[in-house]
Amino acid sequence: MSFRDDWPEMPDGSTFDGNQLLTLVRSGNSPMSRVWDVNLLIREVEEVLGSEIIDIPTVTRGSNNYVGVPAFYLHNNTPSTLEPKLTTAKGFHIKLLNGSDILARLARGDVNMPNYEGFPTHVQISEAQFEVAVYKLLCPVSQILASHLLYHRLPVQYPTPRLHLPQDIAGRRLFLFQRAQGENNIWRDLSEEQKTCLLAQSARIRASLFSFNPPLDFAAAWLRERLFEQKPESLPIPVAPTREFCAALFTSKIEATIKNVGEMIGWESDDNIVGPIAAAAKQSLLRLIPHIMPASSDSDQNSFYRLVLEHGDFGIHNMSITTDADGQPLVTSLYDWETACIVPAILSDPLMAVTVDLATDENATPSITRVDDDVTPAEHAQYMTWTREYFKARSWLEHRIKQQVTDFLFIRAGSLQSNP
């Protein structure tokens, strides 16, 4: 069964290093030739952008697309023998005759492949449409630095039986972006001073995203759609930046996740059903909802329950970074909004991923997560310095989060005493 391409190999069986794809294709040595024809991508890009491709210097890959540096390189110092270390582009770095540099992000899975078991076509279409809407929404907001989308194409699934490898790439979603200056995986190459500078920039970008107020019609169109499974078929009341809506959202999500006794719970492949223990937990959670949501004045309600756009994977691995005139790192782009969603502000997560996750603990104090078990005391101290620098740069937001957590803990303590 298949849901994506393996990382390509050269005709002689060696691993493709990601370099000089156009030269390889024109010489008849395309590493993708066993699965799909790169010439189809070349022709499509040239047609929609109106210029000839003169070079494809590098190609990288992610979990679902030919895009992104493998996570291995975020967490390890030694290069993998299985995948190349490529940091200069995210996806197909393509140079055009008219002087433009673009990035093509092509799905690694084709919905028309035999035995395809990836995300269903309708799910991919919805996700792609949301991501397009996000790029259009954020294009005028310079502080957030969202990538500039030039073109996109949704996947098309053919009604005929999937017996042979597709002869086209219509079943692979495609995004074309203007390429921003810089690289993405430079954290380990920076001095401590440069890391502090980069953390401050990242904090400002993250704070700008938190401060951004998406239009209510945008939130209404996408909030339920972007909920993680299992999700309700509909929301009981209109989407609104209020405590009432937030409570209704929590309630409907719990009811969608834990249904009635005897019904499925979790993923279908888990083969689990709701039993008496889960049913009792569901009722406890539903009773708890009003006690864990701070009551608020009109001004507080705007702070707690206004709707915000979350990136969903905010970190160094999803930023293009160059160097300014003073030799300091400069963020030029924030990309990969595939996992973005809309949440009430009280659920916003300020986490940033570097080699560890910079987060806050239950007391809203700078902390770290996703830490290796064998981390040394010196490394732990270094990580804590990073997280303090990150949250110090956005102290106004930290204060707001602290107040929210304080209210939450106070209210929850009272509710637990009265609702054991």
Buried (B, 14 or more C-beta within 10 A) or exposed (E): EBBBBEBBEEEEEEBBBBBBBBEBBEEEBBBBBEBBBBEBBBEBBBEBBEBEBEBBBBBBBBEBBBBBBBEEBBEEEEEEEEBBBBBBBBBBBBBBEEEEBBBBBBBBBBBBBEEBEBBEBEEBBBBBBBBBBBBEBBEEEEEBBBBBBBBBBBBBBEEEEBEEEBEBBBBBBBBBBEBBEBBBBBBEEBEEEBBBBBBBBBBBBBBBBBBBBBEEEBBBBBBBEBBEEBBBEEBEEEBBBBBEBBBBBBBBBBBBBBBEEEEEBBEEEEEEBBEEEBBEEBEEBBEBBBBBBBEBEEEBBBBBBBBBBBBBBBBBBBBBBBBEEEEBBBBBBBBBBBBBBBBBBBBBBBBBBBBBBBBBEEEBBBBBBEBEEEBEEEBBEBBBBBBBBBBBBBEEBBEBBBBBBEBBBEBBEEBEEEEE
